[in-house]
């Protein structure tokens, strides 16, 4: 046994799994429409949690330049944290 699973078989199982995991409204939405969307969500979560881009890039196999080009738009709400870190660095 073993071997590769065709893309169409994988997509069929993924589509069915979404119906078990999500509400009907979520199934109708694009939420986790593709397995890759989970990876994108994970990287966005890491960056928003403060994981530095080089660390996130290493974990995903991206270069930092690709990481920032693809995911910079997903970073949200970091201005206040950045301001606090800059202030702390200036006063110490």
Secondary structure, DSSP 4 states (H G I P E B T S, - for coil): ---PPPHHHHHHHHHHHHHHHS-HHHHHS-TT-SHHHHHHHHHHHHHHTT--HHHHHHHHT--HHHHHHHHGGG--S-HHHHHHHHHHHHH-
